[in-house]
């Protein structure tokens, strides 16, 4: 006390106590100790280097601390039920520390200034914390523990609102039905939310550039919603529970989202849109979803990406305007990617049975690569080229297993080199592959290894220099190829029994080569035009 200008020491050992302390000047201390029920404390300090220490033990306690100045500290400790604490600090380098133990606690912290810190610790049921910070380089830390166990009286709820740059919000919740909301308006912000228990809900909203959000949820029925608007934003979501849902929305350039989910019937939705002046070479985004379990759904929607964007996705850097990566391990999973823009990349890995993957790309330089390992899987790829000459649409599904199906539809409206290209590889029995290409410079490569395979390839609408290469090795395979255009080349190799091949080419300088090995093979080749060459070899 001798080192401070002002000193107030208030001790109230009885119930129903009321305390008022007002201090003006610098280096003041207010020490309030209340033991009993129905206590009330009000401390107002005006000046720099002030300290307020409030300790309340009992029920129905209420504390108000208001500090106006720099380098102030407010320390509030409440033990009991129905406690309420309100801390207001206006100035720089201030700190508010609230510790509440008991039921029905409520805490309000308001800070206006720079380099301020709010720490709220609540241990008990029905707790609620609200932190509002206005300024730069502020920090908010909330730790809540409550176990209502479906008593319908609610549990912990935390709301953090920060306005300014370089702010950090850290929220940890343990218990049932927890709710956390973080709003950051400014650049270089960081939000961390960790929740453990059933029925947790997390919502993060960030605006401006260089913001980051990290959400970890461990429990049942968790929901995470993260929204970012601005450039260079990053969102990381990890959910380990049943029936979890993650929604990510990013608007801006150079954004990255990664969602990891482990469980059944989980859903991940990522929506990314890039916008900026025309001619910019760096409007792009990257998204990745990893799911382990059955019945999960992953949806990625990206629009506006152009130029080159290098991201470390799944351990491998991919250069593209937009990058979408989905990994699913389980059965009856569903994955959807929709990309519109230029320089798009989609990567899929599905391990298990009865999985479904759908990709739609509209723009230029679309790249799709699939890996499916299991039975009864389905791939559907639609690519439409709208870019200048030289654009590329590349689709390469790779399926291993039985009863798989692959469908590729490519439409190109421009000319150039390898406008569209499709490669399909299937290993197993009863597989089906269908490829339809409409445009210029189309390429098709289909490999099927197994029994009772079926392949259908159609290239039309005035395509130039189309080429089809189909290889089937197995029994009861059927292949149909139809090409209309100039300089078409079709090559088919079938090995096995009951194979059938139909090749139709309409154009100039077409070449068809068919090789079949086995019993009861049927081959029909129709070529119309000049300079065509047909070579058919059956039962060599």
N, C-alpha and C positions, 0 to 999 in steps of 0.2 A: 504493500500500500504506500510505502514511503516514496516509491518511484513514480507514482501517478499523481496527477493534479487533482482529480476527483475520485472519490471512493465511496461507494454505498454498499453497506452490508445489511441485508434484510433476512431475518430468520423468523419463520412463523411455524411453530410446532403443532398448532391446533387446526381443526377443521373450520371451513367457512371463512378462510382468511382472504384478504384482498391487499394487493401491494401495488403502489405507484412509485416509479423512480424516473426523474427527469434530470439529465445532465447536459451541460453545455461547456464546450471547451475541448481541449485535447487531452489524450492520455487518461481517459476516465474508465472506471471500473464499476459495474453494477453486479453485485452477487446476491441472488435471491434464492433462498432455500425454504421450500414449503413442504410440510409433512401433514397430511390429513386429507379430508374430503372437501370438495367444492372450492378449491383454491383458484385464485385469479391473480395474474401478474402482468403489469404493463410497464415496460421500460422504453424510454425515449432518450436517445443520445445524439447530440449534435456536436460534431467535431471529428478530428482525426485520431487514430490510434486508440479507439474505444473498444472495451470488452464488456460483453453482457453474458453472464452465466446464470442460467435459470434451471433449478432442480425442483421437480414436483413429484411427490410420491402420494398416490391416492387416486380417487375416482373423480370424474367430472372436472378435471383440471383444465385451465385455459391460460395460454401465454401469448403475449404480444410483445414483440421486440422490434423497434424502429430505430435505425441508425442512419445518420446523414453525415457522410464524411468518408475519408479514405482510410485504408488499413484497419478496418473494424472487424471484430469477431463476435458472432452471436452463437452461444452454445446453450442448447435447450435439451434437457433430459426429463422425460415424463414416464412414470411407471403407474400403470393402472388402466382402467377402462374409460371410454368416452373422453379422451384427452384431445385437445385442440392446440395447435401451435401456429403462429403467424409471425414470419420474419420478413421485414422490409429493409433493404439496404440500398442506399443511393450514394454512389461514389465508386472509387477504383480500389482494386486489391482487397476487397472485402470477402469474408467467409462466413457462411451460415451452416451450422452443424446441428442437426436435429436427431435425437434418439428417442424413439417411442416404443415402450413395451407394454402391451396390454391389448384390449379389444376396442374396436371402434375408434381408432386414432385417426386424426386428420392433420395434415401439415400443409402450410402454404408458404412458399418462399418467393419473394420478388426482389430481383437485383437489377439495378441500372448503373452500368459502368463497364470498365474493362478489367480483365484479369481477376474475375470474381469466381468463387467456388461455392457450390451448394451441395451439401451432403445430407441425405435423409436416410435414416435407418429405422425401419418399422418391423417389429417382431410381435406378431399377434394377428388376430382376425379383424376383418372389416376395416383395414387401414386404407388411407387414401393420401396421395401426395401430389401436389401441383407446384411446379417450378416455372417461373417466368423470368427470363434473363434478357436484358437489352444492352448490347455492347459487344465488344470483340474479345476473343481469347478467354471466354468464360467456360466453366466446367460444371456439369450437373451429374451427381452420382446418387442413385436411388437403389436401395436394397430392401426388399419386402419379403416377409415370411408370414404366411397365414394359411390356416387349414380350417375352412368352413365345413368341408365334407358334405356339401349339398344341403346345408342348413337354410338356404334361400335368403340368407342375410348378406350375401355378397362377400367378396374377399378383397384382395388388394387391387388398387387402381392407381396408375401413375401417369401423369401428364407433364411433359417437358416442352416448353416453348422457348426457342432461342432466336433472337434477331441480331445479326451481325456476322462477322467473319471469324474463322478459326475457333469455332465453338465445339465442345465435346459433350455428348450426352451418353451416360452409361447407366443402364437399368437392368437389375437382376431381380427376378420374381420367382418365388417358390411357393406353391400352393395351388388350390383349385380356382378356376374361373378368374384368373388374373387378366388384367387389361392394361396395356401400355400404349401410349400415344406420344410420339416425338415429332415436333415440327421445328424445322430449322430454316430460317430465311437468311441466307448469306453464303459466301463461298468458303471452301476449305473446311467444311463441317464434317463431323464424324458422329455417328450414332451406333451404339452397341446395345442390343437387347437380348437378354438371356432369360428364358422362362422354363420352369419345370413343373409339370402338373397337368391336369386335365382341363380342357376348355379355355386355354390361354388365347389371347388375342393381341396382336401387335400391329400397329400402324405407324409408318414412318413417312414423312413428307419433307423433302429437301428441295430447295430452289437455289439457283446460281451454280457456279462452276466448282469442280474439284471436290465434290462431296462424296462421302462414303457411308454405306449402311451395312451393318453386320447383324444378322438375326439368327439366334440358335434357340430352337424350341424342342423340348423333350417332354412328351406327354401325349394325351389323347385329345382329339378334336381341336388341334391348334390351327390358327389362321394367321397368316402374315401378309400384310399389304404394304408395299414399298413403292413410293412415287418420287421420281427425280426429274427436275427440269433444269437443264444446263449442260455444259460440256464437261467431259472427263469425269463422269459420274460412275461409281462402282457400287453394286449391290450384291451381297453374299447372303444366301439364305440356306440354313441347314435345319431340317426337320426330322426328328426320330420319334415317330409315334404313328398311331392309326388315324385315318380320316383327316389328315392334314391338308391344307390348301395354301398355296403361295401365289400371290399376284404381284407382278413386277411391271411397272410402267416407267419408261425412260424416254424423255424428249430432249434431244441434243446430240452433239457430235462426240465421237470417241467414248461411247458408253460401254460398260461391261456388266453383265449379270450372270451369276452362277447360282443354281438352285440344286441342292442335294436333298433327296428324300429317301427315307427307308421305312417301309411299311406297306400296307395294302390300301387300295382305293384312294390314293393320293392324287392331287391335281396340281400341276405347275403351269402357270400362264405368264408368258413374258411378251410384252409389247414394247418395241423400240422404234422410234421414228427420228430420223435425222433431218434437219432443216437448216438452210443457210443460203448465202448469196450464190447465184449461179456461177459455175466455173470453178468453185472450190474443189480441191482434190482430196479433201479429208473429211467428208461427211459419212460416217460409218459407225457400226455398232457390232458387238459380239455378245452371244448368249449361249449358255450351256446348261443343260438339265441332266442330272444323274439320278436315276430312280432304281431302287432295289425292292422287289416285292411284286405282288400280283394285282392286276386290275388298276394300274396307275395310268394317268393321262398327262402328257406333256404337249403344250402348245407354244410355239414361238412365232411371233409376227414381227417382221422387220420391213421398214420402208424408208426410201430416200437415200440409201447408202451408195456412195460413189468413191472412186479413188482407191488407195491402198491403205489397209489397216492391218498391222501386225499384232496379233494377240497370242498369248500363251494359253491356248485352249486344249485341254486334255493332254497337256505336256508337250504339245507340238505347235509351234508357231504357224499360223495360217495368215497369208496376206490376202486381204479382200476388203471390199467396202462393207460387207455384212457377213458375219460368221455365226452360224447356228449349229450347235452340237448337242445331240441327245443320246444318252446311254441308258438303256433299260435292261434289267435283269429280272426275269420273271415271266409269268403267263398272262394272257389277255390284256396286255398293255397297249396303249394307243399313243402315237406321236404324230404331231402335225406341225409343219413349218410352212409359213407363207412369207415370201420375200419379194419386194418390188423395188427396183432400182438397178444399179449396175454393180458388177463385181461381187456377186453373191456366192456364198459357200454354205452348203448344208452337209452335215456329217451325222450318220445314224448308226448306232450299234444296238441291236436287240438280241438278247439271249433268252430263249424260252419258246413256248408254243403259243399259237393263236394270237400273235402280236400283229398290229396294224400300223403302217407308217404312210403318211401322205405328205408330199412336198409340192408346193406351187411356187414357181419363180417367174416373175414378169420383169423383163429388162434385158440387160446384156451380160455376157460372161457368167452364166449360171453354172454352178458346179455342185453335183449331188453324188454322194458316195454312201452306199448302204452295206451293212453287214448284218445278216440275219442267220442265226444258228438255232434251228429247231423245226418243228412240224407245224403246218397250217398257218404259216405267216404270209402276210400280204404287203406288197409295196406298190404305191401309186405315185408316179412322178409326172408333173405337168410343167413344161417349160415353154415360155413364149419370148422370142427375141424381138426387141423393139429398138435395138441400138444401131449404130452406124456399121458399115462393112467391117468385118474382122471380128465381130462378136462371136462368142462360143457358148453353147449350151452342152454340158457334159453330164451324163447320168450313167452311173455304174453300180447297179444293185448286185449284191453277191449273197446268194441264199444257199444254205446247207441244211438239208432235211427233206422230209416228205410232204407232199401236198401243198407246196408253196406256190404263190402266184406273184408275178411281176408285170406291171403295166407302165409303159413309158409313152408319153405324148409330148412331142416337141413340134412347135410351130415357129418357123423363122421367116421374117419378112424382109431380110436383108441378104446381100451377097458378100462373100468373102471366103476365108479359108476355114473349113470345118465349122460351118455355121452351127450345125447340130451334130451331136455324136452320142450314141447310146451303146453301152456295153452291159450285157447281162450274163451272169454266171450262176448256174443252178446245179446242185449236186444232190441227188435223191430221187425218189419215185414220185410219179404223178404230179410233176411240176408243170406250171403253165407260164408262158412268157408272151406278152403282147407289146409290140413297139409300133407306134405310128408317128411318122415324121413328115412334116409339110414345110418345105422351104428349100434352100439351096445348100449344096455341099454337105448333104446328110451322110452319116456313117452309122452302121449298125453292126455289132458283134454279139452274137448270142451263143453261149456254150451251155449245153444241157447234158448231164451225165446221170443216167438212171433209166428207169422203166416208165413207159406210157407218158412220155413228155410231149408237150404241145407248144409250138412257137408260131406266132403270127407277126409278120412285119409288113407294114404298108408305108410306102413313100410316094407322095403325090404332089400336086400343085406345082408343076413346072420345076421340079428339082434338077439341079445340075451336078454332075459327077457324084451321083449317089452310089454307095457300095454296101452290100450286105454279106456278112460272113456268119453262117449258122452251122454249128457242129452239134450233133446229137449222137450219143452213144448209149444204146439201150434198146428196149423192146417197145413196140407199139407207139413210136414217136411220130408226130405229125408236124409238118412245117409248111407254111404258106408265105410266100414273098411276092409282093406286087410293087413294081417300080415304074414310074412314069417320068421321063426326063432324058437327058443326054448323058452319055458316057457312064451308064450304069454297070455295075459289076455285081454278080451274085454268086456265091460259092456255098455249097451245102455238102456236108459229110454226115452220113447216117450209118450207124452200125447196130445191127440187131435184127429182129423179126417184126413183121407187120408195119413197117415204116412207110410213110407216104410223103411225097414232096411235091409242091405246086409252085412254080416260078413263072411269073408273067412280067415281061419287061416291054415297055413302049418308048422308043426313042432311038438314038443313033449310037453306034459303036458300043452296043451292050455285049456283055460276056457272061455266060452262065455255065457253071461247072457243077455237076451233081455226081456224087459218089455214094452209092448205097451198098451195104453188105448185109445179107441175110435172106430170109425167105419172104415171099409175097410182097416185095417192094414195089411201089408204084411211083412213077415220076412223070410229071407233065410240065413241059416247058413251052411257053408261047412268047416269041419275040417278034416284034414288028418294027422295021426300020432298016437302016443300012449298016453294014459292017458288023453284024451280030455274029457271035461264035457260041456254039452250044457243044458241050462235052458231057455225056452221061455215061456212067459206068455202074452197072448193077451186078451184084453177086460176083465180085472179083475173085 
